[in-house]
Amino acid sequence: MSLADSFIEFVTPAREFLAPVIDPVLDIVRSVQPIWPQTILIIAALIAPGIFMLSKSKKITAAFAALMVLHAMLVNTYMMYENITSEYLGLFQYDQFVGLMTMMFLSVAMLVILISPAYSEGTKHHGEYYGLILAATAGMLFVSSASDLITIFVGVELASITSYALVALKKNDPRSSEAAVKYMIIGGLSTGLTLYGMSLIYGAVGSTNLADIAAAFSGGDFTWVLAVAFVTLIAGYGFKISAVPFHMWAPDVYEGAATPVSSFLATGSKKMGLVVFMKIFLLIFVGATLAPSEEIQMFFGILAAVTMTVGNVVAISQTNIKRMLAYSSIAQAGYLMIMFAVATEFALAAGIFHMITHVFMKGGAFIVVAALITKGVGENISDYRGLAKRAPWVAFAMTLFLFSLAGIPPLAGFASKFFLFSSAINTGVMDGTWVWLVAVAVINSAISLYYYAKVVKAMVVDEGTETKKIKLPTSYAIAIGACVFFVILMGILPGFFLGLCESAASAFWAYI
């Protein structure tokens, strides 16, 4: 008898004896499969403060948080590889779309956790900081897997409330307090508007399930109740993605918050808002083929054009690097809203691809800013003069991120913009095309190159007053290196990543 057979013979009686206890537990574990990654993060968020109290070390707490995020990544990778499709209580679902969005949000959390222990800007990161990061990420994952208005609302609020606290962590900085108050007040108004819009939809349909709502609206008329719901939801969730005219909070909050938190908001919170837009506006208002769906798409086209133009034009006059990146994020939201105007499966795939590339482009830029602040470099663009001589690797990486954001080939930003803009070509609406929107987007990309080039000029061409070399902490070097790697890889091999995005878009489009 082999060793394996002996082991099976030994274990089987025990397994049969414990079956009444083990089987119900396994059934419960299987039933919550769609929310495994979220469950891991929620448990980690609750434990993180205790880890710090016991260890008195932020590095140990950060390592614990990073390991739990890695655990969630591995679980999510397994679920994607096995092509698992399941739902939980009609409130959550899991498919390739949810899996890809989950991996994106977990990547954001990993980058932020990686740089946080070495960051110093008048604040001390203890256990509650990592608990808030993990809880906010869990909220984003709940939104990505939500199949009900209630779970969308709860997920958004979990991410938002924890974000208010993260912005306020620089307790001795008046800018941080001001930013947190503004963020909380505008966020509270956003919550009220979205809840009112959801209540109108529930009153009209009698259900909060997204599929039921889309089925009820299919082929129907756009009544005044739906019109009011549409406006309030646009206003409420337009705040989350900082779309014009709901964008004014972003520059103040990004400037006042600790830079890792600014990175988290720009790359994580904004993407969560875009996922909400997909689930509510694409699925309900456009996918349900309401009578004025073409007018709704045109509204998104105009909103996209205005948002990208305002973001890029105002960014030109900024002298603070964090405010410039904030307005750049507003412009990026405008580009991403093209997918809601075009509203095709390929446009959705291209939009998802640009969301992922934006994580590493904008996240990398904010990580560079955080690293330089930690080393005593100021936040003004003029403080970056001569950086190429003091820190050649950092200047190279920042140049790469900024040029990728501008859409310079062969970087990731060029590939994702190319697919996103091309999705609008030859797609008609009201006997016209979206060529005008593509033209506006291309012009805005050229405008963005101007203010990105100002930063590159300061780093490479201008002479600085400081000559001392800058040496980054290892965690920053790893985080920047990871972002550089993916910005180059997704630019050189876009087909593989676009394929993942097309699978995700196909899974989402199946509900439309």
N, C-alpha and C positions, 0 to 999 in steps of 0.2 A: 504494500500500500504506500502511495506517495505521501509526501509531507502535506501537500494540499488536500488530499483526500482525508488524511487524519485530522486536519484542522476543521474541515467541513463536518466530519462525523462528531467532533468535539463540540462545535458551536451550535449545530442544528437543535439539539435538545434544549439548550439554554434559550435559543431564539424562539422556539415554540412555547417555552414556559413563560417568557416575558412578552409574548405577542399581545396579550390584552393591555399591557401598559405601553409597549413601543408603538404599535400600529396606530392608535389614536394620535400620538404625538407626531408620527410621520405624516398622517393625514393633514394635521394642522399645518405642518411645515410646507407640504405640497400646496395647500390651499392658498397660502400667502406668497407663492412663488412670484407673482407679478410685482411684488413690492419688497423683494429680498434686499436689493441694494439700499433702499430707503430705510429699512429696518436696521441694517448694519450701522448706518450713519446716525440714526436716532439714538441707538444704544451707545455708540461712541461719544455722541454729544453729551449724554448724561454722565458718562464715566470720566470724560476729560478733566473737569474741575477737580475731581477726586484724585486723579493721577498727579496733578500739580501739587495738591495739598500734601500728598505723601512723599513726592520726590523733591519738591521745591525747585524743580528745574524745568524751564520752559523748553529746553532742547528735548528732554525726555517726553514731555507732553506733546511737543510737535511730532516727535518720532512715532508716538502712539497714534496720533491723528492721521499721520501719513500712512501708517500700516493699515489702519482701518479703511482709509480711502482706497488703498491698493487692494485690500480684501474685496471691497465692493466692486472694483474694476475687474478682478478675476472672476467673480461671480457673474457679473454682467457679460464678460467675454464668453464664458461658458454658455450662458443663455442665448447669446447671439449666434454662437457657433452651432448650437443644437437647433437653431431656428425655432425657438419656443414661442408659441402663441397661446396666451391664456388670459383669463380675466378674473377679477376678484370682487365679488358682491355687486357686480354691475357698476362699481365705482372706479376701478382701475383696470388697465389692460396692459399687456406686454406684447410687443412685436418688434420688427426690425427698426421701425421709426423710433420707438421708445428706447430701444437698446442703443442706437447711435446718439440720441440726445443725452441719454444717461452717461455715456462715455465722455461726451463733450463737457458736461457739467463737472464730472469727476476730475477731468483733466484740469479744469480751471481751479478747483479746490486744491489739487495736488501742487500746482505751481505756486499758489498763494501760501500754502502751509510750508512749502520748501524754503521760501525766502523770509518768512516771518520771524524766526528766532534771531536772525542776524540784523534785523531792521531796528533802527533807533531814530525816533523823531519826536522826542518829548512824551513818549508813552511807554508803558510797560505791558507786554503781552503775557498774561497769565493763563490759567486753565480756562477761564470763561471766554477768552478770545477764541481759542480753538473750538470750544463748545459751540460758540455762535457761528463760526465758519461751517462746521459740520451740520448744524441745524438748518442754516440757510441753504446749504447744498441739498439737504434732504427735501426741503420745500420745493426746490427747483425740480428734483426728481419726481416728486408727487405731481407737479404740474405736467411734466412730460408724459406721465402714465395715466393721467386723469381722463376719465370718460364721462364725467358728470360736472355740471356747473358748480356744485357744492365743493367737490374735491379740488377743482381749479381754484376756487376762491380760498379755500383753506391753505392750499400749497403756496399761493401767492402771498398770503398774509404771513405765513410762517417765515418765508424768505424775506419779506419786507420788514417785519418787526425786528428780526435779528439784525438786519442791515442798519436800521436806525441806531441800534446800540453800537454796532461796529464803527459807524461814522463818529460817534461821540466819545470814542475811547481816548482820544488825545485830550485828557481832562484839563490840562493847563494851557491849552491853546484856544483863544477866543474864536478863531476861524473854525475850529472843529465844532465848538458848541453852536455857533451860528449855523453852520452847515447842517448839523443834526436836527436843529429846530425847524429849519426850512424844509428839510427832507421829510420830517415827521408830519408837519402840517399839510404839505402838499400831498404826501402819501395818504393821510387821513381823508382828505377831500377825494382823492382817487378811489379809495375804498368805498366811500359813500356812493359815488357815481356808479361804480361797477355793480355794487349790490343792488342799487335801484334798477339798473338795466336788467340784471338777472331776474329780479322779482317781476318785472314786466313780462319777460319771456315765459317765466313759470306761470304767470296769470293767463297768458295767451294760449299756452299749450297744456298746462297741467302736469308737466314733467320737467325734471332737471337733467335727464339723460341726454347726452349730445345726439346720439343716433335717433332717439325719439323726436327730439326737437327738429332735426334736419328732415325727418320723414314728414312731420306735421307741416313744415313750411314748404315742402317740395311742390313747386308749380303754383304756389299761392300768391296772393297779392301783398304788397308792401303797405300794411295798414299803418295808421298813425301811431299805434302802440309799438309796433316794430321799429318805426322811424325814431321814436324817442329812445327806445332801448339801444338802437344802433348808435345814436349820438352820444349817449351817456357811456356806453362801453368803449367807444372810440376815445372819448375824453379821458376815461379812467385808465385804460391800458395804454393809451398814447403817452401818458406820463411814464409808464414803465420802460418804454423804449426810447423816451425823450424825442418824440416826433414833434415837429413844429405844429402848433404853437404851445405845446406842453413841455417845452425843453429847458426853460430858464433855470430850473433847479440844478441841472447837471454840472455846469461849470463851477458853481459855488461849492457843491458837494464834493466833486472830484478834487478841487483845490484844498478844501478844508480837511478832508479825511486823510488818514495815514495812507501812503501811496499803495501798499499792498491791498488795502480796502478799496481804494479807487480802482485798482486793477480788477478786483473781484466784482465790483459793480459794473464796470465797463464791459467785461467779458462774460460774466455770469448772469447778473440780474437783467441786463438788456436782452440776452438770449432767451431768458425765461419769458419776458414779455412778448417776444416774437413767437414763441411756441404757443402762448395764449392766443395771439392773433391768428395763428394757423387753425387752432381748434375751434375758435368761436367764429371768426369772420370767413375763413375759407370753407369750413365745414357747414356752418349754418346759413350765412347770408349769401355766399357765392355758390357753394356746392349744392345748396338746396334749390337752385334755379328759381329763386324768387323773381317776380315779374320784372323788377328793375335791376337785375344782376349786372347788366352792362353798365348802367349808371353808377352802380356801386364800385365796379372795377375802375371806371374813369375817375371816381372820387379818390381811390387809392393811388392812381397814377399822378393826379395833381398833387396829392399830399406828399408823395415820394419826391416829386420834382421840387416842391417848395422846401421840404426838409433838407435835402442834400444841398440845395443852393444856399439856404440860410446858414447851415453849418459850415460850409466851406468859405463863404464870403466873410463871415464874422471871425473865423479862425485866422484870417490873414493879419488882422490887427493885434493879435494876442502876443504878449511878451512873456507870459508865464507858460512854461512847457506843459504843466498839467491842465491849464485852461485850454491851451491849444489842442491837446489830445481830447479834451472833453468835447469841444466843438467838432473835432474830427469824428468822434463817435456819433454825434448827431447826424453828420453827413453820411456816415456808414449806415445808419438806420434808414436814411432815405434810399440808398442803393438797395437795401434788403427789401424795402417795401415794393420794389418792382415785382417781386413774385406774387404779391397780393393783387396787383393790377393785372398782370398777365394771366394768373390763375390757371396754369396748366401743370401737368405732372412734371414736365421737364423744368419749368420755371421753379417749382418747389424744390426739385433736386438741386438745381443750381443755387438757389437761395440757401439751402442747408449747407452746401459746400462752402459758400462764402461765410456763413456763420462760423464754421469750423476754422477756416483760414484766419478769420478775424480774431479768434481766441489767441492764436500764436503771434499774429502781427501786433495787435494792440496790447495783448498781454505782455509780449516781449518788450515793447516800448516802455510800458509802465514799470516793468521789472528793472530796466536800465535806469529809469528815473529814480526808483527806490534805492538802487545800489549806489548811485551817485550822491543822493541825499545822505545816506548812511556814511559816506566818506567825506562829508562836509561841503559838497558842491551844491550851489543854490538851485532854486527852481526856475530862475529866469533863463531865457534862451541865451542871453549874453554871458551867463556863467559857464556855458559850454564851449567858450572860445579856447582853442588850442587843445581840446580833449583828445584829438587823434595822437598827439605826442605824449600825453600823460597816460592814456589808456587806449592803445590802438585796437585791442580786441573789442572793447566796449563801443568805441566809435564806429567800428566796422559793423557790429551787430545792430546798433541804432540806425545806421544808414540803411542796412538791409531791411529792417522793419518798416522804416518810413517809406522807402521806395516801393516796398511790397504793398503798403497801404495805398500808395498813389497808383498802383497798377503797372509797375515797370516789369517787363519780361526779363528773365524767365521765372520770376518769383511767384509764390502762391497767390498773391493778390491779383496778379495779371490773369492767371488761369481762372480763378473764381469769378472775377469781373467779366471775363470774356464769355463764360458760360451763362452768367446771369443776364448780361446785356443781349447776348445772341438769342436767349429764350424769348425776347420780346420782338424779334424781327419776324415779319410775315405772320404775326398773330393779330388778327383783326378785331376791332371792336367798333360797333356802330358804323360799319362800312369804311372804317379807317384802319390805321395801323398804329403800333406803338413806336414807330421810328422816331417821332418827336421826343419821346421819353428817353430813348437810347441816346439821342443827340444831346439832350440836357445832361445825362449821366456822363457822357464822354467829356463834355465841356467842363463839368465839375471835377472830373478826375484831373484834367489839366490844371485847373485852379488849385487843387490840393497839392499838386507837385510844387507849386510856387512856395507855399509856406513850409512844406516839408524840406525843400531845398535850402531854406533859410537856416534851419537847424543844422543841416549837413555842412553848409558853408561855415557856420560858426565853429563846428568841430574840426573841420579839415583845413580850411583856408585861413581863418582869422587867427591872430596870435593872442594867446592868453597871458595873463599876468602871473599865473602859477606854473611852475615847471616840475613840481614834485610828482613822481609816478604814483598812480592809483592801483592798488592791489585789492581785488574783490575777495570777499569771503567765498569759500568753496561752494556753499549752497547757491549763491547768486550765479557763480560761473556755470554750475550745472543747469540751473533754470534757464539762463540765457542761451546756453548751448543747446538745450532741448528745443527751445523756440526757433533758433536759427536752423536747426536740423529739419524741423517740420516745414518751415517756410520755404526752404530750398527743395525738400523732397516733394511737397505737394505742388510746387511749381514745375518740377522736372517730370514727375510721374503723376499728373492729375487724373489719368484714366482710372487708376485703381480706386482713388478716393471718391471720384465721381460715381463709380460703380456702387460703392457703399451707399452713397447719398441717393442714387436712383432706386436701390432696394428699399431704403427707408421711405422715400417719397411714394413708391408703389404701395407699400404697406399702409401708409396714411391715406392715399387716394382711394383705397378699397372701401373706405367708409363714406366717400363722397358720391 
